[in-house]
Amino acid sequence: MEVGTVIATENSPSPSEFSFVVTSSDQKIPVRKGQFVEVHTEEGKVIAFVTNVFKTNRYFMRAETVREYEKGGRPLTSIFPADRWEYIVANAMVLGVQTENGLDRTSFPPSPGQKVFDAENNGLAKFLGLDENGIEIGKLRYHDLSVKLNLDELLRKHVAILSQSGSGKSYTSAVIIEELLDRERESGRLAVVVVDVHGEYTSMAECSDEADYSDRLIVVRGEDVRIGVPNLNAYQFMEFVPEMTGIQARELQRVINELRNDMRSGKGPFGLDKIIAKIENGEIHKQLQHALLGWLFDLSSLDLFYEIDNPNWGGIVKPGKAVIVDLSDITNLRKKQIIVTYLARKLFNLRRSGKVPPFVLCLEEAHQFAPEGNAISKGIIETIAREGRKFYASLILISQRPVRLSTTVLSQANTNIILRVTNPYDLDHIKQSSECITSEVADMISSLPVGEALIVGEAVNYPIFVKIRKRRSKESKHGVSLEDAAREFEKNYNGAQNDATAFL
């Protein structure tokens, strides 16, 4: 559809930008800020992004004239045909040109008088690098075009989903997980592991009106997770207890080796209690003994270490399936970090040895596990961020405070899905982490409605704004409104009181 005509201004048209007057009257709002348009030049079909739209009218350009004419209460339009002189001008930033050899940078401006068209879907999809067989995120804003992102470009080099609370981070990641679970075997299926801090993904295992993922989802409660002590070495204990010294770790490893030999001889697996007993009864320097026992009793109090792993991670992480680790019943941050540390390292080692399929580790509240400061789980998350690409181990990092997220981890996420962010510190951090985000695009982030996102990075050739598609799976109970939650509580509370009264 033709939308306008290129005009000459003081600085345009140029190879990087142009302005056009809107001539289309087919729609009430023919052109919007953020829309893609195209114009045909000597180099080929140029794709541009509308950066601003404004109205003007010569009759209303001088404030004192308008004031004098309308003093008597008569509108200016009753004296002059002012309404016929209103027109719309749009500014557009040139993104590139489609030539016979593919995409290229423009080196020659369009001519004044050339017609500007709404970008055609097929050409726009090719220009943006969309993939017909890719992961469907939603619809391109202001265009009837499905945004399907290439699986390799999206996940191979990690993804960060960033926004303030309540803007749709978890909803967006659930959409990506649905797409991964819906992939056909011949298209290549990944395993998915979700670290669910607030229990927002467990509802995906329930049947909804549109989909049933219950046969492809396993929910593991955080309180049921156990770490098999025979699988650990002193280095991993040092991860859990960063204050442990090298001398203490060497003595601990000696004890672990002795217990492993006993296990091989038929005495069975061992837990922390046997390590503690062996240290208590061993001939160890008292100061060293007291320090080790202190660390081990502290770990034992977490009720996390056992003789074998639960669950068997190598057995439940499978192609086309998702494991949701629900940590909502754990309030101790250290315990959550230890679980994530062990889980991430276990998966990464299994992947490097080819014992589990290529996987995606979806990490909610990523700033808790890989902060800019110190954390037990930070080391392994940074390792996967740096080296995971070589072994097909991917990360989806979800955070409402990107400024608190490890710079090393965030810089390795080569695709960012950014929903509404208004905190100026977070906005500055996001702008610094991606050179593709211009000041105009950054300004649009703070005004995004819930459910719309900016996608920037490896997965697309140019930053795009997308309306996230509707989930097929059942939404989280956290999506219930405050009023409904209050009503539900009173209903259940009154019912419980009536039962108690009847019993008495």
C-alpha positions as CSV (number, residue, x, y, z in Angstrom):
1,M,0.0,0.0,0.0
2,E,1.3,3.4,-0.9
3,V,1.6,5.6,2.2
4,G,3.4,8.8,1.1
5,T,5.9,10.7,-1.0
6,V,9.5,11.5,-0.3
7,I,10.1,15.3,0.3
8,A,13.2,17.5,0.4
9,T,14.2,19.0,3.7
10,E,17.4,20.7,4.9
11,N,19.2,17.4,5.7
12,S,17.3,14.8,3.7
13,P,16.9,12.7,1.7
14,S,20.3,11.1,2.4
15,P,21.6,7.5,2.4
16,S,20.8,7.2,6.1
17,E,17.4,9.0,6.4
18,F,14.5,10.7,4.6
19,S,11.2,12.4,5.3
20,F,7.9,11.8,3.5
21,V,4.5,13.5,3.5
22,V,1.7,11.0,4.1
23,T,-0.7,10.9,1.1
24,S,-2.7,7.8,2.0
25,S,-6.3,8.3,3.3
26,D,-7.3,4.6,3.4
27,Q,-6.9,4.4,7.2
28,K,-7.6,6.6,10.1
29,I,-4.0,6.4,11.1
30,P,-2.0,5.6,7.9
31,V,1.5,5.7,9.4
32,R,2.8,5.0,12.9
33,K,6.0,5.5,14.7
34,G,7.8,2.2,14.7
35,Q,6.4,1.0,11.3
36,F,8.5,-0.3,8.5
37,V,8.3,1.2,5.0
38,E,10.0,0.8,1.7
39,V,11.0,2.9,-1.2
40,H,12.5,1.9,-4.6
41,T,15.7,3.6,-5.5
42,E,18.5,3.2,-8.1
43,E,20.2,0.7,-5.7
44,G,17.1,-1.5,-5.1
45,K,14.3,-1.7,-2.6
46,V,15.2,0.3,0.5
47,I,13.7,-0.7,3.9
48,A,13.3,2.1,6.5
49,F,12.0,2.5,10.0
50,V,9.6,5.3,10.9
51,T,11.3,7.1,13.8
52,N,8.8,10.0,14.2
53,V,5.4,11.2,12.9
54,F,4.1,14.8,13.3
55,K,1.2,16.9,12.0
56,T,1.5,20.4,10.7
57,N,-0.8,23.1,9.4
58,R,0.3,26.5,8.0
59,Y,-2.8,28.3,9.4
60,F,-1.8,27.3,12.9
61,M,2.0,28.0,12.8
62,R,1.9,31.5,14.4
63,A,0.4,31.6,17.9
64,E,-0.3,35.3,17.9
65,T,-2.3,35.1,14.6
66,V,-4.5,32.2,15.9
67,R,-5.1,34.1,19.1
68,E,-6.2,37.3,17.4
69,Y,-8.5,35.5,14.9
70,E,-10.2,33.5,17.6
71,K,-10.6,36.3,20.2
72,G,-14.3,36.7,19.4
73,G,-15.0,33.0,19.9
74,R,-15.1,32.1,16.2
75,P,-12.8,29.2,15.3
76,L,-10.2,29.8,12.6
77,T,-11.7,27.0,10.6
78,S,-14.9,29.0,10.2
79,I,-13.0,31.8,8.4
80,F,-10.3,29.9,6.4
81,P,-10.2,26.4,4.9
82,A,-7.6,25.4,7.6
83,D,-8.7,21.8,7.8
84,R,-7.7,21.2,4.2
85,W,-4.1,22.4,4.9
86,E,-3.4,19.9,7.7
87,Y,-0.9,17.2,6.6
88,I,1.3,14.5,8.2
89,V,5.1,14.3,7.8
90,A,7.1,11.2,8.9
91,N,10.8,10.8,9.5
92,A,12.3,7.5,8.5
93,M,15.7,5.9,9.2
94,V,17.2,3.9,6.4
95,L,18.1,0.3,7.5
96,G,19.4,-1.2,4.3
97,V,18.7,-2.1,0.7
98,Q,17.7,-5.5,-0.8
99,T,19.7,-6.2,-3.9
100,E,20.1,-9.2,-6.2
101,N,23.0,-10.2,-4.0
102,G,21.1,-10.0,-0.7
103,L,21.1,-7.3,1.9
104,D,23.5,-4.3,1.7
105,R,24.1,-0.9,3.2
106,T,22.7,2.1,1.3
107,S,25.2,4.5,-0.3
108,F,22.7,6.6,-2.4
109,P,19.6,8.5,-1.2
110,P,16.1,8.2,-2.6
111,S,14.9,11.1,-4.8
112,P,12.3,13.6,-3.7
113,G,9.0,12.7,-5.2
114,Q,9.5,8.9,-5.0
115,K,6.6,6.9,-3.6
116,V,6.8,5.3,-0.1
117,F,5.0,2.0,0.5
118,D,4.1,0.0,3.6
119,A,6.7,-2.8,3.7
120,E,5.6,-6.0,2.0
121,N,5.6,-9.0,4.4
122,N,7.7,-11.5,2.4
123,G,10.4,-8.9,1.7
124,L,10.3,-7.6,5.3
125,A,10.6,-11.1,6.8
126,K,13.6,-11.8,4.6
127,F,15.2,-8.4,5.5
128,L,14.7,-9.0,9.2
129,G,16.1,-12.5,9.1
130,L,12.9,-14.3,10.1
131,D,12.6,-18.1,9.7
132,E,9.4,-19.7,8.5
133,N,10.2,-22.8,10.5
134,G,11.5,-21.0,13.5
135,I,10.3,-20.2,17.1
136,E,7.1,-18.1,16.9
137,I,7.2,-15.3,19.4
138,G,4.3,-13.2,18.2
139,K,3.3,-10.5,15.6
140,L,5.4,-7.7,14.3
141,R,4.0,-4.5,15.7
142,Y,1.9,-2.6,13.0
143,H,2.3,-5.4,10.5
144,D,0.4,-8.6,10.0
145,L,3.6,-10.6,10.1
146,S,4.4,-13.6,12.4
147,V,7.8,-13.2,14.0
148,K,9.4,-16.6,13.8
149,L,13.1,-16.7,14.9
150,N,15.7,-19.2,13.8
151,L,16.3,-21.7,16.6
152,D,20.1,-21.7,16.2
153,E,20.4,-17.9,16.0
154,L,18.0,-17.4,19.0
155,L,19.4,-20.0,21.5
156,R,22.9,-21.1,20.4
157,K,24.4,-17.9,21.9
158,H,21.9,-17.5,24.8
159,V,18.9,-15.2,25.3
160,A,18.2,-12.6,28.0
161,I,14.6,-11.7,28.8
162,L,14.6,-8.4,30.6
163,S,11.8,-6.2,32.1
164,Q,10.4,-4.8,35.2
165,S,8.1,-6.9,37.4
166,G,4.7,-7.6,35.8
167,S,5.6,-6.8,32.2
168,G,5.5,-10.3,30.9
169,K,9.0,-11.9,31.3
170,S,7.7,-15.3,32.5
171,Y,4.9,-15.2,30.0
172,T,7.3,-14.7,27.1
173,S,9.7,-17.5,28.3
174,A,6.6,-19.8,28.6
175,V,5.8,-19.0,25.0
176,I,9.4,-20.0,23.9
177,I,9.1,-23.2,26.0
178,E,5.8,-24.1,24.3
179,E,7.4,-23.7,20.9
180,L,10.3,-26.0,21.9
181,L,7.9,-28.6,23.2
182,D,5.8,-28.4,20.0
183,R,8.8,-29.0,17.7
184,E,8.7,-32.2,15.5
185,R,11.4,-34.8,15.9
186,E,12.7,-34.2,12.4
187,S,13.0,-30.5,13.1
188,G,15.4,-31.1,16.0
189,R,14.2,-31.1,19.6
190,L,15.9,-29.7,22.6
191,A,15.6,-30.6,26.3
192,V,14.4,-27.8,28.6
193,V,15.2,-27.3,32.2
194,V,13.5,-24.4,34.1
195,V,14.6,-23.1,37.4
196,D,11.3,-21.8,38.6
197,V,11.8,-19.5,41.6
198,H,8.2,-18.4,42.2
199,G,6.3,-21.5,40.9
200,E,5.1,-19.7,37.8
201,Y,5.6,-22.5,35.3
202,T,4.1,-25.5,37.2
203,S,0.7,-24.6,35.7
204,M,2.1,-25.6,32.2
205,A,1.8,-29.2,33.3
206,E,-2.0,-28.8,33.7
207,C,-4.3,-29.3,30.7
208,S,-5.8,-26.1,29.2
209,D,-8.5,-25.5,26.6
210,E,-5.9,-25.1,23.9
211,A,-3.1,-27.5,24.8
212,D,-2.0,-30.4,27.0
213,Y,1.7,-30.5,27.8
214,S,1.4,-32.8,30.8
215,D,3.0,-35.7,28.9
216,R,6.0,-33.6,28.1
217,L,6.6,-31.9,31.5
218,I,8.0,-33.1,34.8
219,V,7.7,-30.9,37.9
220,V,10.4,-31.4,40.6
221,R,9.7,-29.8,43.9
222,G,12.7,-28.0,45.4
223,E,12.2,-29.7,48.8
224,D,12.4,-33.1,47.1
225,V,15.8,-32.3,45.4
226,R,18.7,-34.2,46.9
227,I,22.4,-34.1,46.0
228,G,24.2,-37.4,45.9
229,V,27.4,-37.0,48.1
230,P,29.4,-39.8,46.3
231,N,29.1,-37.7,43.1
232,L,30.9,-34.7,44.7
233,N,34.5,-33.9,45.0
234,A,36.3,-31.5,47.3
235,Y,36.3,-28.8,44.5
236,Q,32.5,-28.9,44.4
237,F,32.3,-28.7,48.2
238,M,34.5,-25.6,47.9
239,E,31.9,-24.1,45.5
240,F,29.2,-24.6,48.2
241,V,31.6,-23.3,50.9
242,P,33.8,-20.6,49.3
243,E,35.5,-20.0,52.7
244,M,37.0,-23.5,52.7
245,T,40.8,-23.4,52.3
246,G,42.9,-25.5,50.0
247,I,44.4,-27.5,52.9
248,Q,40.9,-28.3,54.2
249,A,39.8,-29.3,50.7
250,R,42.7,-31.7,50.3
251,E,41.9,-33.4,53.6
252,L,38.2,-33.6,52.7
253,Q,39.1,-35.2,49.3
254,R,41.3,-37.8,51.1
255,V,38.3,-38.8,53.2
256,I,35.9,-38.9,50.2
257,N,38.4,-41.2,48.3
258,E,38.5,-43.6,51.3
259,L,34.7,-43.8,51.4
260,R,34.5,-44.3,47.6
261,N,36.9,-47.2,47.9
262,D,34.7,-48.7,50.7
263,M,31.7,-48.2,48.4
264,R,33.4,-50.1,45.5
265,S,34.2,-52.9,47.9
266,G,30.4,-53.3,48.6
267,K,29.7,-51.1,51.6
268,G,27.2,-49.0,49.7
269,P,26.9,-45.3,49.0
270,F,27.6,-42.7,51.7
271,G,26.2,-39.4,52.8
272,L,27.4,-36.4,54.7
273,D,26.9,-38.3,58.0
274,K,29.6,-40.9,57.1
275,I,32.0,-38.1,56.0
276,I,31.4,-36.4,59.3
277,A,31.9,-39.6,61.3
278,K,35.2,-40.4,59.5
279,I,36.6,-36.9,60.2
280,E,35.5,-37.1,63.8
281,N,37.2,-40.5,64.3
282,G,40.2,-39.8,62.1
283,E,43.7,-38.6,63.1
284,I,43.4,-35.1,61.8
285,H,44.9,-31.9,63.3
286,K,42.3,-30.5,65.7
287,Q,42.0,-27.1,64.2
288,L,41.6,-28.5,60.7
289,Q,39.1,-31.1,62.0
290,H,37.0,-28.4,63.8
291,A,36.9,-26.3,60.6
292,L,35.8,-29.2,58.4
293,L,33.2,-30.4,60.8
294,G,31.8,-26.8,61.0
295,W,31.4,-26.6,57.3
296,L,29.9,-30.0,57.0
297,F,27.4,-29.6,59.8
298,D,26.3,-26.3,58.2
299,L,25.7,-28.1,54.9
300,S,23.9,-31.0,56.6
301,S,21.5,-28.5,58.2
302,L,20.1,-27.7,54.7
303,D,18.6,-31.2,54.4
304,L,19.9,-31.3,50.8
305,F,22.6,-33.9,50.7
306,Y,21.9,-37.6,50.5
307,E,23.5,-40.9,49.3
308,I,22.1,-40.6,45.8
309,D,20.8,-37.9,43.5
310,N,17.1,-37.2,43.4
311,P,16.0,-36.9,40.7
312,N,18.3,-38.7,38.3
313,W,19.0,-35.7,36.1
314,G,20.6,-37.8,33.3
315,G,17.5,-39.9,33.2
316,I,14.8,-37.2,33.0
317,V,16.4,-34.6,30.7
318,K,15.2,-35.8,27.3
319,P,14.6,-34.3,23.8
320,G,11.2,-32.6,23.5
321,K,10.6,-32.7,27.2
322,A,10.8,-30.0,30.0
323,V,11.8,-30.4,33.6
324,I,10.5,-27.6,35.9
325,V,12.4,-27.3,39.2
326,D,10.0,-25.5,41.4
327,L,12.0,-23.7,44.1
328,S,9.0,-21.7,45.4
329,D,8.9,-23.7,48.6
330,I,12.5,-22.8,49.5
331,T,13.2,-19.4,51.1
332,N,16.9,-19.9,51.9
333,L,18.8,-18.2,49.0
334,R,22.0,-20.2,49.8
335,K,20.1,-23.5,49.4
336,K,18.6,-22.3,46.1
337,Q,22.0,-21.3,44.9
338,I,23.5,-24.7,45.8
339,I,20.8,-26.5,44.0
340,V,21.3,-24.4,40.9
341,T,25.1,-24.8,41.1
342,Y,24.9,-28.6,41.3
343,L,22.1,-28.9,38.7
344,A,23.9,-26.6,36.1
345,R,27.3,-28.2,36.6
346,K,25.8,-31.7,36.4
347,L,23.9,-30.9,33.2
348,F,26.9,-29.2,31.6
349,N,29.2,-32.1,32.3
350,L,26.6,-34.6,31.1
351,R,26.2,-32.5,27.9
352,R,30.0,-32.4,27.3
353,S,30.2,-36.1,27.5
354,G,27.1,-36.5,25.2
355,K,25.0,-38.2,27.8
356,V,22.1,-35.7,27.6
357,P,20.7,-34.0,24.5
358,P,21.4,-30.3,23.6
359,F,19.5,-28.4,26.3
360,V,18.2,-25.0,27.3
361,L,18.5,-23.9,31.0
362,C,15.9,-21.3,31.7
363,L,16.9,-19.3,34.8
364,E,14.3,-17.2,36.5
365,E,15.5,-14.3,38.6
366,A,18.9,-14.8,37.0
367,H,20.4,-11.9,39.1
368,Q,20.0,-14.0,42.2
369,F,22.2,-16.8,40.8
370,A,24.7,-14.8,38.7
371,P,24.8,-11.3,40.3
372,E,27.5,-8.7,39.6
373,G,28.8,-9.5,43.1
374,N,29.5,-12.9,44.7
375,A,27.3,-15.9,44.6
376,I,27.8,-19.7,45.0
377,S,26.2,-20.3,41.6
378,K,27.8,-17.5,39.7
379,G,30.9,-19.4,38.5
380,I,29.1,-22.3,36.7
381,I,26.5,-19.9,35.1
382,E,29.4,-17.8,33.7
383,T,31.1,-20.9,32.5
384,I,28.0,-22.0,30.5
385,A,27.6,-18.5,29.2
386,R,31.2,-18.5,27.9
387,E,31.5,-22.1,26.7
388,G,28.0,-23.5,26.4
389,R,27.8,-22.6,22.7
390,K,30.5,-25.1,21.8
391,F,28.6,-27.9,23.5
392,Y,25.0,-26.9,22.6
393,A,24.2,-25.9,26.2
394,S,22.1,-22.7,26.1
395,L,20.8,-20.2,28.6
396,I,17.6,-18.2,28.8
397,L,18.3,-15.6,31.5
398,I,15.2,-13.9,32.9
399,S,15.7,-10.8,35.2
400,Q,13.8,-7.7,36.4
401,R,17.1,-6.0,37.4
402,P,19.6,-6.3,34.6
403,V,21.8,-3.8,36.3
404,R,22.4,-6.4,39.1
405,L,23.1,-9.2,36.6
406,S,26.7,-10.3,36.0
407,T,28.1,-8.3,33.1
408,T,30.0,-11.4,31.9
409,V,26.8,-13.4,31.7
410,L,24.7,-10.6,30.2
411,S,27.3,-9.8,27.5
412,Q,27.3,-13.4,26.3
413,A,23.5,-13.3,25.7
414,N,23.6,-12.3,22.1
415,T,19.8,-11.9,21.8
416,N,17.8,-9.7,24.2
417,I,14.1,-9.7,24.5
418,I,13.3,-6.5,26.4
419,L,9.8,-5.8,27.7
420,R,8.8,-2.6,29.6
421,V,11.7,-1.1,31.6
422,T,11.3,2.3,33.3
423,N,14.2,2.3,35.8
424,P,16.8,4.7,34.4
425,Y,19.7,2.6,35.8
426,D,18.4,-0.5,34.1
427,L,17.8,1.3,30.9
428,D,21.3,2.7,30.8
429,H,22.7,-0.8,31.5
430,I,20.6,-2.3,28.6
431,K,21.8,0.5,26.2
432,Q,25.4,-0.1,27.1
433,S,25.1,-3.9,26.7
434,S,23.8,-3.6,23.1
435,E,25.2,-1.3,20.5
436,C,22.1,-1.9,18.3
437,I,19.8,0.0,20.7
438,T,19.7,3.6,19.6
439,S,18.4,6.5,21.8
440,E,15.1,6.5,19.8
441,V,14.6,2.8,20.4
442,A,15.6,3.1,24.1
443,D,12.9,5.8,24.6
444,M,10.3,3.4,23.2
445,I,11.2,0.7,25.7
446,S,9.9,2.7,28.7
447,S,6.5,3.2,27.1
448,L,5.9,-0.4,25.9
449,P,2.5,-1.8,27.0
450,V,2.4,-5.1,28.8
451,G,2.9,-8.0,26.4
452,E,5.0,-6.1,23.8
453,A,8.7,-6.6,23.5
454,L,11.8,-5.3,21.7
455,I,13.9,-8.1,20.2
456,V,17.5,-7.2,19.4
457,G,20.7,-9.1,18.7
458,E,21.7,-12.2,16.7
459,A,18.2,-13.6,16.1
460,V,17.2,-10.5,14.0
461,N,18.9,-8.3,11.5
462,Y,17.4,-5.2,13.1
463,P,15.7,-4.4,16.4
464,I,12.0,-5.1,16.1
465,F,8.9,-4.5,18.3
466,V,6.7,-7.6,18.8
467,K,3.4,-8.3,20.3
468,I,3.9,-11.6,22.2
469,R,1.5,-14.3,21.1
470,K,-1.1,-15.8,23.5
471,R,0.0,-18.7,25.6
472,R,-1.5,-22.1,24.8
473,S,-0.7,-23.6,28.2
474,K,-2.5,-22.8,31.4
475,E,-1.4,-19.5,32.9
476,S,0.2,-19.3,36.3
477,K,-2.0,-18.6,39.4
478,H,0.2,-15.5,39.9
479,G,-1.7,-14.1,36.9
480,V,-4.9,-13.8,39.0
481,S,-5.9,-10.2,39.8
482,L,-5.5,-8.8,43.3
483,E,-9.3,-8.6,43.7
484,D,-9.8,-12.2,42.7
485,A,-7.0,-13.4,45.0
486,A,-8.6,-11.5,47.9
487,R,-12.1,-13.0,47.2
488,E,-10.6,-16.5,46.9
489,F,-8.9,-16.2,50.3
490,E,-12.1,-15.0,52.0
491,K,-14.1,-17.8,50.4
492,N,-11.7,-20.5,51.6
493,Y,-11.1,-18.8,55.0
494,N,-14.8,-18.6,55.7
495,G,-15.3,-22.1,54.6
496,A,-12.6,-23.4,56.9
497,Q,-14.1,-21.5,59.8
498,N,-17.6,-22.9,59.2
499,D,-16.1,-26.4,59.1
500,A,-14.3,-25.9,62.4
501,T,-17.5,-24.5,64.0
502,A,-19.5,-27.5,62.8
503,F,-16.9,-29.9,64.1
504,L,-16.9,-28.3,67.6
